[in-house]
């Protein structure tokens, strides 16, 4: 067999593929060995030529996001988000397969990987052929991935029908494979895209609501209402207290800056409170130190929620604005209440003295600060039913 080479054109590669032949095609990652992904005999040739184990499924190349529904089902919203960001590009997404996908492509499984390659010649060829391509890398199984047409010919000259020479691959690393067929989503293979890039993209697609206001203002009821509507609720005060027991690095930095809070050899949270509530500079230093660690943990939880199919989250933080957490949010809402009401609430809730409660309230931002810096404010100065009604109306009127 003579292996044809089409230099910077698709030649008659579409006809070859439609008739069951094999053509090596360029992508931005590596060269692929393409055959008709709906033709069992063509797929058998791919396995045979590569020496690929039959237990390893193949992915399909498609020309656009619109083709996902032709070959996959149970498609989560995350697929559209990721395709909009990374297609054409080095991301393969795995879905539940439609039954018409040949069993040999699926290697007997129930899922199918789909990818839209970022190379103009291969996208053109996909449109000309009108079929999806089963196209693993054009190498012998376990061999070095080819980055040029010459790499392909060095291995498969005379064994495949043609090579579309589209020049050297611009990335040279395989696509990242992300399984979206079940939650939580997970990365099956790290390639040109990192897991963090994918997770961050999904987080940015979520609706994130920032809730703030002085302690004792009644934010808990508002957060519970959001939780009832499926939102992940992140209490930054609780995150901070968890980090006091889980983050060795944060505790080292606290010990260095506030040694008097460790006077007995163990950390004394109330001692730290007495220090910072009596000294504005000390409070500023504590906030600067703790905010960095809290933000890292909040983002980790948002990523985890996004990879579990989550679409909405709420971040509860008194220091939402000054910490920079508001940058994570699509909208920020301050819950406000009269000072005496707040003092009585936190005395009862936290079992602290009136003096300590007043010190905590005085150390926090004023209502005017919240009104100035938040998208909305909601007054909690009536019944709980009235407050929740106003809160939900404010949030969802957007």
Secondary structure, 3 states (H helix, E strand, C coil): CCCEEEECCCCCHHHHHHCCCCEEECCCCCCEEEEECCCHHHHHHHHHHHCCCCCCCCEEECCCHHHHHHHEECCCHHHHHHHHHHCCCCEEEEEEECCCCCHHHHCCCCEEEEECCCCHHHHHHHHHHCCCEEEEECCCCCCCCCCCHHHHHHHHCCCCCEEEECCCCCCCCCCEEEECCCCCCEEEECCCCCHHHHHHHHHHHCEEEEEECCCCCCHHHHHHHHHHCCCEEEEHHHHHHHHHHHCHHHHHHHHHHCHHHHCCCCCCHHHHHHHHHCCHHHHHHHHHHHHHHHHHHHHHHHHHHHCCCCCEEEEECCCCCCCCHHHHCCEEEEEECCHHHHHHHHHHHHCCCHHHHHHHHHCCCCHHHHHHHCCEEEECCCCHHHHHHHHHHHHHCC
